[in-house]
Amino acid sequence: MDDLIAAMASLTGSSADPEVLGGDRGDVVVVRVGDVVAKAHPADTDAEALQQRLEIAAAHPELMLPPLQPLRFVDDRPVTVWPYGTPVSQADPDAAPWEESAALLAQLHALPVQGPVAGAPERIVRAIRALPPELPHADVVLRAFEVLPPLDMNGRALIHGDWHLGQLVHRGAWRLIDVDDLGVGDPVWDLARPAALFAAGILPGDLWARFLNAYRETGGVALTTSEWDVLNIPAQAYVVQMAARALVTGLQAVEPLVEACRRIVATHEGNDRG
């Protein structure tokens, strides 16, 4: 790992001491060196698709933090290099840039449809596969995933594919980061994670309303009808994903997510019984 970090740091052109960001992120390593960030992606990353995503970000610096360099490789792992931006503070959710992030997503969804298929549903499947079934409450989460209908990705817009407030930084203005799942998909998936947090009772209703209203007011195309007609299943899927990750990492409130999974199971099994 030290050799990888040193090689990534050398790509930044900075002599500052490298700092690993984000703690243990499995097969992703993010290193900050001065005012530059290098990210080592998983070894099995589709490099061609990642290159397309970098090109999209570079073409739209008004929405996304643009890469500083073309795609690089360290020990056969793809590495991307970015300017450092200040992340959203988690200390005061009321002060988070809900309106600004909604406007960025609305503008992203209005861009020409291009790039590889977005990765939103696949992230949920990976989280379920990584959940040890012997963990407490894992049976509830796994059952909630089982009762969900198929997770379709109807490609009709350019979407982020893994949006949450952690995918936003400030560098002169707020910008989207992390292009790993950027691509063609259903824009409702970019709204589904905050919708899931609201449905689970974690995100206060006034913050959800601020986000949703700002998205609509800036021309967002995801909600062509009543929001829950299109958000319901993607939001449930993200509840399941977040519950699975919370059980594994302990980095998020587990109880409300597990309880939301119980409601998902009850709802779908009740519908099946007619």
N, C-alpha and C positions, 0 to 999 in steps of 0.2 A: 504493500500500500504506500509506503514512504517513497518508493521509486516512482510510482504513478503520480503522486502529489507533486514531486519534484519536477517530473517531466511536464505536467500540466502547468505548473508555475512558470516554467521556462518559456511557454508559449505566450505568456502575457506581456513579456517585455519589461516587466517591473522587477525591481530589486527588493521590494518589500517582502517581509516574511509571509508565507502563505498561511491562510486560515481556512480550515475546513468548515463549511456551512451546512446546517441542517442535520447535524448528528448522523446517526446510523440510518442510511437510506438504502440499504441493501446493495444492489449492483449499480447505483448511481452515486457519483462522487462530485461534489461541487466545492471548488476552491476559490477563495477570494485572495487576490494579490494586489494590494493598493486599491486602485480604482477600476480594476478589471476582475471579471469572474470567468473561470474556466469550468466547464461541465463535462465530465466523462459519462457517456451514455452506456447502457448495457451492451455487451459484446455482440449480442444477436440483433441489435438495432438494424432496421432496413436503412442502410446508408443513403440509398438513392432517394427514398421518401424523405429522410431527414434533410437532405440537400434541398429538395423542393420546398420544404417548410422554411428553411433559412432564407431562401430567395424571396418567399412571400413576405417574411418579416422585414427583410431589407428593403422591399419595395413599398412598405407602408409604415415608415417611422413615426407617422402621426398617431398610429394605433399601437404598434408593437415596438419594444426595444429592439433596435436593429443589431445584428451580429457585427463584431469588429473584424472578423476574419472568415474566410471560407472554411468549410468543414475540414478539420484536421484529424489525424489518427495518432494514438499513442498505444503501442503494443496491440495493434489491431482493434483498439476501441475507438469509436468516433468521439471526438472532442469538439465542443463548440465554445467560442470565446465571445464574451459580452461585456458591455460597460456595466459597472455596478450601479444599482439604483436602491433607494431607501425603501424597505418594505413597509407594508401597512402595519401600524401598531395594533397589537391585540389587546392592549390595556383598556381601550375605550371604544367598544363597538359603535356607539352612537356617533363618534367622530370619524368613523371609517368612510371612505369615499364611495358610498353606495350609488349616488347619482352618477358620479364620474365613471364608475365601472360599468354601470348599465348603459351609458351613452357609448362607451368604447365597444361593448358587445353589439349594440344596435348597428353601429357603423361597420363593424367587422362583418356582420351578417348581411350587409348591403353590398359588399364587394363582389366582383365577379366570382363565380363558382370555379375553383381551381384547386389543384393539389391532390394528394393521396386521400384515401378514405380516413375520416377522423376516427380517433381511437376510443371514444367514450364507452360504448358497451363492453369492449374487450377489457377495459380496466376493471370493470365490475366482476367479470368472470375470473380475472387473475386474482382479485382479492379473495374470492370464494375458494379458489383452489389453494390459496396459501393459508387458509384457516384450519388449524388442527381440530378435528372433530371432537377430541377429548376435552377441549377447554370448556369451562362452565359457560352455559348459555349458547354454545356453538350450535347445538341442535336446533334452537329456535331460529337462529340466523340462517342456517342451511335450509331449514324448512321454508322460511320466507323466500329465499331465492328459488326454491323448487316450485312454489305456487305462482311465481310471476309468469305472465305470458312472455313469449319470445321478445327479446330486446332488439327491435329493428332500428337500423340507422338509415332513414330515408334521406338520401343525399340531395338537398335542395338549397344549401347555402354553405359559405365558408364559415367554419366555427372553430372555436378554441379547442374544444374536446375534453378539457379537464379544468374548467374554470371554478375558482373560488378566490377569496380575497388574498390568499397567499400567492396568487398568480398576477399580482399587481405591484409595481414599484413606482417610485417618484424620482424622476430625473429631468428636472425642468417642468415636467407635467406628468400626470399619471399615465403609465403605459402597461400593456399586457406583456407578460413574460412566459417562458416555458412553451416552446412550440412542439413538444414531443408528440402531441395528439392533434395538432392543427390540421385541418383538412375539410373535406366535403362531408356534410352530414346534416342532421336535423337540428336547427338552431335551438330547439326546446331543451336539448341536453345541456346547453350552457347556462340555462336558468334553473336546471333541476336540482343542483346541489343546495343553493339557498332555499329553494322550495322544500327540499327534504328536511333541512334544519328547522324551517318554520313548522312543517307538519309534525316533527318530532318534539316540538315545544322548546327547542334550543334557541332559535332565532326569534326575537320579539316581533310581534305583528307589525309594529310601526316601522321597523327597519325593513322588513319584507315589503311592506307597502311602498316605502320610499324607492326601493330598488325596482320594483315592478312598475310603478308609475313612471319613473324616469325612463325605463326601457321603452314603454309605450309612447311616451311623449317625444322621444327622439327617433321614432319611426321603426322600432324593432319589428321584425317580420315573423317572429316565432309564434306569436299568440294571435291566431286568426279567428279564434272563437273564445269562449270562456276559458280562462287560464287552466283550470283544473281538468277540463276535457282533454287537454294535450299534455299537461304536466304530471298527471297522476301516476302513471306507470314509471316514467323516468325518475320521478322523485322517490317512489318506492324503491326503485333499483339502487338509487344512491343511499337511501337509508340502510339498505342491506350491505352495501359496500362499506359505508362508514362504520357500521356495527362490527363487521368482520375485522376491519383494520383496528378498531378500538379494542377489541378483545385481544388481538395479537400484540399491539404496541402499548396499550394503556395511555395513549396520548389524547384521548377524547373521552367525553362523558359517556360511559357505557350504558348505564341504566335507562335513560330516556330512549336510546337507540334500540336497545333490546326490547323495550316495551312497545316501541313503534313497530318492530318486527312481529311481535305478537299480534298487533292489530292488523298487519298485512296478512298474516296467516288466517286470522279469523274472517277477514273480509273476503278473501278469495275462496276459502273453503266453504263459507256460507253461500257465496254465489254459485259454487259448483253443486251444492245441494239443492239449489233452486228455491 
